[in-house]
Every structure is written in structure tokens, then in C-alpha cells.
Amino acid sequence: MLLEEIIDMDTEKKSEGEKINSPEFWDLAYSKAKPRFDHGQVLPAVKRYFSQPDIDKSVNILIPGAGNAYEAEFLHQQGYKNVYVVDFAPTPIANFRHRVASFPYERVMKVDFFELADITPDFKHKFDYIIEKAFFCAITPDLRKKYVNTMYHLLKHKGVLFGIFVIEESASDQESYLYPPYTCTFEDYKALFMSQFNIKVLGKKDANCLIKIQKF
Ligand SMILES: C[S@@+](CC[C@H](N)C(=O)[O-])C[C@H]1O[C@@H](n2cnc3c(N)ncnc32)[C@H](O)[C@@H]1O
């Protein structure tokens, strides 16, 4: 089912943005067949990076907007002890708990990412790594600054947000985007992050960019 069809099925009188930024919208996407955005596999860059033998297995890792969270399953299998999965939609959270039954229950959190810091004050400056995959592009553009500030709040000094960000070649391509994925140009990413983070492109395949964003 297309995201546009899911929107049409929602009869509540909410603005389009409110509908898209809701657990109901995403839950419906997960409950219908296999969602198009769910590739069913671990991001290869995450596999490569966290397979390095010198990485301390006790680092704190957060995966927000995790969906079915294949990366969390991989990290758990690799022996990483402090991995946290966050998504506000019940279906992917239930899928993950069922699929990876040995994963610590309390580290799989059905919460709104933007409320995470308030709900769990001890998460302030806790994380060494935050993994991004198709979460930034799932939120409406008006939440981007909040995304950046929340990441800043959650990451340690020198902590790293890294993963795949979708990049548009030109700003004009974005004008007609009513539904996710909401993408932006590299210049837009730089403008959003550069006052608080160093931002570096590590690789690029088509529109998908592997980006490392490190807190000052
Ligand atoms: C496009 S999916 C990507 C899921 C997963 N990262 C992947 O790559 O398959 C976007 C995910 O973000 C979640 N999400 C969107 N807004 C959220 C929010 N404010 N808090 C927590 N999760 C959110 C949705 O429920 C959905 O699982």
C-alpha cells in the first residue's frame, strides 16, 4: 500500500503533517503487507563499522525510528550490551520483541523520539552513537530543527550520529513532496547541523549518502 493511500484512509480532521507524524499513520504502513521502506536487512555500513574488533561492546547506541530494527538485532548478536531501540508505532516494536526475544525488554521503547529526553532524563548526553536509517526522511520538514536539537541533547561530547541520509541534487526537486520520504540537499543538511556538529560524507550511492555527523 502506498503512503498516499494510507493518508486517504485517515478520516480524522488532522493536518497532513500531524497525520504523518503520528504512530497511527506508521502503524498502518506496517500492518499492511511488507512496507516499501523496510528493506529487511542490516545497513551494510553499520555491519562493517560495528564489526571492527576494537570497538568497546559497552558503548551506548540509540536507534530512533527503528522500525523492525535489523541493526539492533545485528548489534545484539555481536555482543553490544547497551543498544536502545525507539519507535512510536506499536507494530514494529511488537515485531522486534517477538523476533529478538533475548533483547532486553526495557531497551525496546515505544515512545515518541521527540519526547525521549523528557521521559528519560538520564538519556541526556548518554549516547556514543545514534544510528539513522530512514527516520530523518520520515518526519515532516518542520520537525528538522527539533530532530537536530534532540540529537544534540542525547549524544555525548564527540558522539556520532551516523547512517544513511537521502540527498536531493537541487532544492527545486523537493517542492512537490507531500508525503515521506522528505529529502533535502547536502547544503540543507549542512545548514541544519553545522553550528553544533561536524558533518562528513563517507560514501554515496545514487541519492543515498552515508554521513557521519559528530558533535563538537
Ligand atoms: C521509514 S520508517 C524507517 C524504519 C527503519 N529505520 C528502517 O529503516 O526500516 C520510519 C520509522 O520512524 C518511526 N517514527 C516516525 N516518527 C517517529 C517519532 N516521532 N518517534 C519515534 N518513531 C517515529 C515510524 O514509526 C517508522 O517506524
The ligand as a Tripos MOL2 file, in Angstrom:
@<TRIPOS>MOLECULE
LIG
   27    29     1     0     0
SMALL
NO_CHARGES

@<TRIPOS>ATOM
      1 C1         10.5090    4.9850    7.0690 C.3       1 LIG1
      2 S1         10.3720    4.1340    8.5860 S.3       1 LIG1
      3 C2         12.0290    3.5520    8.8000 C.3       1 LIG1
      4 C3         12.1530    2.4270    9.7780 C.3       1 LIG1
      5 C4         13.5600    1.8200    9.9040 C.3       1 LIG1
      6 N1         14.5260    2.7810   10.3850 N.3       1 LIG1
      7 C5         14.0030    1.2160    8.6080 C.2       1 LIG1
      8 O1         14.9650    1.7220    8.0230 O.co2     1 LIG1
      9 O2         13.3660    0.2650    8.1590 O.co2     1 LIG1
     10 C6         10.2390    5.4440    9.7380 C.3       1 LIG1
     11 C7         10.0510    4.9730   11.1700 C.3       1 LIG1
     12 O3         10.0990    6.0850   12.0440 O.3       1 LIG1
     13 C8          9.0960    5.9240   13.0340 C.3       1 LIG1
     14 N2          8.8010    7.2580   13.5470 N.ar      1 LIG1
     15 C9          8.3640    8.3380   12.8540 C.ar      1 LIG1
     16 N3          8.2420    9.4050   13.6450 N.ar      1 LIG1
     17 C10         8.6330    8.9870   14.8970 C.ar      1 LIG1
     18 C11         8.7430    9.6250   16.1710 C.ar      1 LIG1
     19 N4          8.4280   10.9180   16.3250 N.pl3     1 LIG1
     20 N5          9.1810    8.9120   17.2110 N.ar      1 LIG1
     21 C12         9.5070    7.6040   17.0720 C.ar      1 LIG1
     22 N6          9.4150    6.9270   15.9120 N.ar      1 LIG1
     23 C13         8.9850    7.6180   14.8340 C.ar      1 LIG1
     24 C14         7.9460    5.2410   12.3130 C.3       1 LIG1
     25 O4          7.0660    4.5870   13.1750 O.3       1 LIG1
     26 C15         8.7160    4.3020   11.3970 C.3       1 LIG1
     27 O5          8.9450    3.0610   12.0370 O.3       1 LIG1
@<TRIPOS>BOND
     1     1     2 1
     2     2     3 1
     3     2    10 1
     4     3     4 1
     5     4     5 1
     6     5     6 1
     7     5     7 1
     8     7     8 2
     9     7     9 1
    10    10    11 1
    11    11    12 1
    12    11    26 1
    13    12    13 1
    14    13    14 1
    15    13    24 1
    16    14    15 ar
    17    14    23 ar
    18    15    16 ar
    19    16    17 ar
    20    17    18 ar
    21    17    23 ar
    22    18    19 1
    23    18    20 ar
    24    20    21 ar
    25    21    22 ar
    26    22    23 ar
    27    24    25 1
    28    24    26 1
    29    26    27 1
@<TRIPOS>SUBSTRUCTURE
     1 LIG1         1 GROUP 0 **** ****
